[in-house]
Amino acid sequence: MKREQMEAIAARAARMAVRNPDAMDEYMTEQRYYEEYLDQLRAGDTLCLRSWIGQEIEAGCREAAEILKMWIRAELPVAA
């Protein structure tokens, strides 16, 4: 996954997190969520992020479904 793709996914997930009262932590700002998600994507340790996005999809969040689609597209191999 390219850096730009990781940044776009992290940014969109961070925006979703600050808009979601159930996911909001009083100490977490959009920038902190962004940094946390970007760190997870860079490290390849995405279990927490993927689980949260999955829960949001189950709850009917269309934004989470769009983020997952971005993520899947980013991980698809590019045709030569």
CNS distance restraints for C-alpha pairs under 8 A (distance, minus, plus):
assign (resid   1 and name CA) (resid   5 and name CA) 6.47 0.50 0.50
assign (resid   1 and name CA) (resid   6 and name CA) 6.81 0.50 0.50
assign (resid   1 and name CA) (resid  74 and name CA) 5.55 0.50 0.50
assign (resid   1 and name CA) (resid  75 and name CA) 5.69 0.50 0.50
assign (resid   2 and name CA) (resid   6 and name CA) 6.39 0.50 0.50
assign (resid   2 and name CA) (resid  74 and name CA) 7.48 0.50 0.50
assign (resid   3 and name CA) (resid   7 and name CA) 6.15 0.50 0.50
assign (resid   4 and name CA) (resid   8 and name CA) 6.16 0.50 0.50
assign (resid   5 and name CA) (resid   9 and name CA) 6.21 0.50 0.50
assign (resid   5 and name CA) (resid  71 and name CA) 7.93 0.50 0.50
assign (resid   5 and name CA) (resid  74 and name CA) 6.37 0.50 0.50
assign (resid   6 and name CA) (resid  10 and name CA) 6.05 0.50 0.50
assign (resid   6 and name CA) (resid  38 and name CA) 6.42 0.50 0.50
assign (resid   6 and name CA) (resid  41 and name CA) 6.37 0.50 0.50
assign (resid   6 and name CA) (resid  42 and name CA) 7.52 0.50 0.50
assign (resid   7 and name CA) (resid  11 and name CA) 5.98 0.50 0.50
assign (resid   7 and name CA) (resid  38 and name CA) 6.37 0.50 0.50
assign (resid   8 and name CA) (resid  12 and name CA) 6.15 0.50 0.50
assign (resid   9 and name CA) (resid  13 and name CA) 6.08 0.50 0.50
assign (resid   9 and name CA) (resid  67 and name CA) 6.32 0.50 0.50
assign (resid   9 and name CA) (resid  70 and name CA) 6.97 0.50 0.50
assign (resid   9 and name CA) (resid  71 and name CA) 6.84 0.50 0.50
assign (resid  10 and name CA) (resid  14 and name CA) 6.00 0.50 0.50
assign (resid  10 and name CA) (resid  33 and name CA) 7.88 0.50 0.50
assign (resid  10 and name CA) (resid  34 and name CA) 5.23 0.50 0.50
assign (resid  10 and name CA) (resid  35 and name CA) 7.61 0.50 0.50
assign (resid  10 and name CA) (resid  37 and name CA) 5.19 0.50 0.50
assign (resid  10 and name CA) (resid  38 and name CA) 5.33 0.50 0.50
assign (resid  10 and name CA) (resid  41 and name CA) 7.94 0.50 0.50
assign (resid  11 and name CA) (resid  15 and name CA) 6.27 0.50 0.50
assign (resid  11 and name CA) (resid  34 and name CA) 5.49 0.50 0.50
assign (resid  12 and name CA) (resid  16 and name CA) 6.26 0.50 0.50
assign (resid  12 and name CA) (resid  67 and name CA) 6.97 0.50 0.50
assign (resid  13 and name CA) (resid  17 and name CA) 6.11 0.50 0.50
assign (resid  13 and name CA) (resid  33 and name CA) 7.93 0.50 0.50
assign (resid  13 and name CA) (resid  34 and name CA) 7.38 0.50 0.50
assign (resid  13 and name CA) (resid  37 and name CA) 7.63 0.50 0.50
assign (resid  13 and name CA) (resid  64 and name CA) 7.62 0.50 0.50
assign (resid  13 and name CA) (resid  67 and name CA) 7.03 0.50 0.50
assign (resid  14 and name CA) (resid  18 and name CA) 6.40 0.50 0.50
assign (resid  14 and name CA) (resid  30 and name CA) 5.38 0.50 0.50
assign (resid  14 and name CA) (resid  31 and name CA) 7.38 0.50 0.50
assign (resid  14 and name CA) (resid  33 and name CA) 5.06 0.50 0.50
assign (resid  14 and name CA) (resid  34 and name CA) 5.04 0.50 0.50
assign (resid  14 and name CA) (resid  37 and name CA) 7.52 0.50 0.50
assign (resid  15 and name CA) (resid  19 and name CA) 6.39 0.50 0.50
assign (resid  15 and name CA) (resid  30 and name CA) 6.24 0.50 0.50
assign (resid  16 and name CA) (resid  20 and name CA) 6.22 0.50 0.50
assign (resid  16 and name CA) (resid  63 and name CA) 7.23 0.50 0.50
assign (resid  16 and name CA) (resid  64 and name CA) 7.75 0.50 0.50
assign (resid  17 and name CA) (resid  21 and name CA) 7.93 0.50 0.50
assign (resid  17 and name CA) (resid  23 and name CA) 5.81 0.50 0.50
assign (resid  17 and name CA) (resid  24 and name CA) 6.15 0.50 0.50
assign (resid  17 and name CA) (resid  30 and name CA) 7.54 0.50 0.50
assign (resid  17 and name CA) (resid  33 and name CA) 7.43 0.50 0.50
assign (resid  18 and name CA) (resid  23 and name CA) 7.42 0.50 0.50
assign (resid  18 and name CA) (resid  24 and name CA) 5.69 0.50 0.50
assign (resid  18 and name CA) (resid  29 and name CA) 7.10 0.50 0.50
assign (resid  18 and name CA) (resid  30 and name CA) 6.02 0.50 0.50
assign (resid  19 and name CA) (resid  24 and name CA) 7.60 0.50 0.50
assign (resid  20 and name CA) (resid  24 and name CA) 6.04 0.50 0.50
assign (resid  24 and name CA) (resid  28 and name CA) 7.16 0.50 0.50
assign (resid  28 and name CA) (resid  32 and name CA) 5.67 0.50 0.50
assign (resid  28 and name CA) (resid  33 and name CA) 6.35 0.50 0.50
assign (resid  29 and name CA) (resid  33 and name CA) 6.25 0.50 0.50
assign (resid  30 and name CA) (resid  34 and name CA) 6.07 0.50 0.50
assign (resid  31 and name CA) (resid  35 and name CA) 6.18 0.50 0.50
assign (resid  32 and name CA) (resid  36 and name CA) 6.09 0.50 0.50
assign (resid  33 and name CA) (resid  37 and name CA) 6.04 0.50 0.50
assign (resid  34 and name CA) (resid  38 and name CA) 5.97 0.50 0.50
assign (resid  35 and name CA) (resid  39 and name CA) 6.02 0.50 0.50
assign (resid  36 and name CA) (resid  40 and name CA) 6.28 0.50 0.50
assign (resid  37 and name CA) (resid  41 and name CA) 6.20 0.50 0.50
assign (resid  37 and name CA) (resid  49 and name CA) 6.98 0.50 0.50
assign (resid  38 and name CA) (resid  42 and name CA) 6.08 0.50 0.50
assign (resid  39 and name CA) (resid  43 and name CA) 6.06 0.50 0.50
assign (resid  40 and name CA) (resid  44 and name CA) 5.94 0.50 0.50
assign (resid  40 and name CA) (resid  45 and name CA) 5.12 0.50 0.50
assign (resid  40 and name CA) (resid  46 and name CA) 5.33 0.50 0.50
assign (resid  40 and name CA) (resid  49 and name CA) 7.67 0.50 0.50
assign (resid  41 and name CA) (resid  45 and name CA) 6.52 0.50 0.50
assign (resid  41 and name CA) (resid  46 and name CA) 6.03 0.50 0.50
assign (resid  46 and name CA) (resid  50 and name CA) 5.87 0.50 0.50
assign (resid  47 and name CA) (resid  51 and name CA) 5.94 0.50 0.50
assign (resid  48 and name CA) (resid  52 and name CA) 6.12 0.50 0.50
assign (resid  49 and name CA) (resid  53 and name CA) 6.17 0.50 0.50
assign (resid  50 and name CA) (resid  54 and name CA) 6.05 0.50 0.50
assign (resid  51 and name CA) (resid  55 and name CA) 6.21 0.50 0.50
assign (resid  52 and name CA) (resid  56 and name CA) 6.25 0.50 0.50
assign (resid  53 and name CA) (resid  57 and name CA) 6.21 0.50 0.50
assign (resid  53 and name CA) (resid  64 and name CA) 5.57 0.50 0.50
assign (resid  53 and name CA) (resid  65 and name CA) 7.75 0.50 0.50
assign (resid  53 and name CA) (resid  67 and name CA) 7.98 0.50 0.50
assign (resid  53 and name CA) (resid  68 and name CA) 7.35 0.50 0.50
assign (resid  54 and name CA) (resid  58 and name CA) 6.24 0.50 0.50
assign (resid  54 and name CA) (resid  64 and name CA) 7.57 0.50 0.50
assign (resid  55 and name CA) (resid  59 and name CA) 6.24 0.50 0.50
assign (resid  56 and name CA) (resid  60 and name CA) 6.44 0.50 0.50
assign (resid  56 and name CA) (resid  61 and name CA) 5.38 0.50 0.50
assign (resid  56 and name CA) (resid  64 and name CA) 5.99 0.50 0.50
assign (resid  57 and name CA) (resid  61 and name CA) 5.05 0.50 0.50
assign (resid  57 and name CA) (resid  62 and name CA) 6.80 0.50 0.50
assign (resid  57 and name CA) (resid  64 and name CA) 5.59 0.50 0.50
assign (resid  57 and name CA) (resid  65 and name CA) 5.77 0.50 0.50
assign (resid  61 and name CA) (resid  65 and name CA) 6.76 0.50 0.50
assign (resid  62 and name CA) (resid  66 and name CA) 6.33 0.50 0.50
assign (resid  63 and name CA) (resid  67 and name CA) 6.28 0.50 0.50
assign (resid  64 and name CA) (resid  68 and name CA) 6.22 0.50 0.50
assign (resid  65 and name CA) (resid  69 and name CA) 6.24 0.50 0.50
assign (resid  66 and name CA) (resid  70 and name CA) 6.29 0.50 0.50
assign (resid  67 and name CA) (resid  71 and name CA) 6.19 0.50 0.50
assign (resid  68 and name CA) (resid  72 and name CA) 6.15 0.50 0.50
assign (resid  69 and name CA) (resid  73 and name CA) 6.16 0.50 0.50
assign (resid  70 and name CA) (resid  74 and name CA) 6.12 0.50 0.50
assign (resid  71 and name CA) (resid  75 and name CA) 6.38 0.50 0.50
assign (resid  72 and name CA) (resid  76 and name CA) 6.36 0.50 0.50
